[in-house]
Amino acid sequence: MTAMTKDDVSMLLTQSEPGETLRLDRDQLASHFPPRRDGGLSEEGLKAAARFAQEHNCDFSFDPRAGIGTFTKRPTPRPVPAHLSAVGS
């Protein structure tokens, strides 16, 4: 099996539907979100993964016991109908 690149992760998150999840193990996360510390995922890497998630309209969580990071697609914000956007103006 070919390793997933960061571009692959980006594409999967962009194309996912609200509520869908993508899970990556600690080693996969460390390879995409450096810097690595002691060969593993650093706190800076976790912060970078969270920012990456936000850029793709996702939430990010990390389970340190399982060593799994989860990206969850957020619902797409719906535009406010024009007749409601003027209310209170």
Secondary structure, 3 states (H helix, E strand, C coil): CCCCCHHHHHHHHHHCCCCCEEEEEHHHHHHHCCCEECCEECHHHHHHHHHHHHHCCEEEEEECCCCEEEEEECCCCCCCCHHHHCCCC
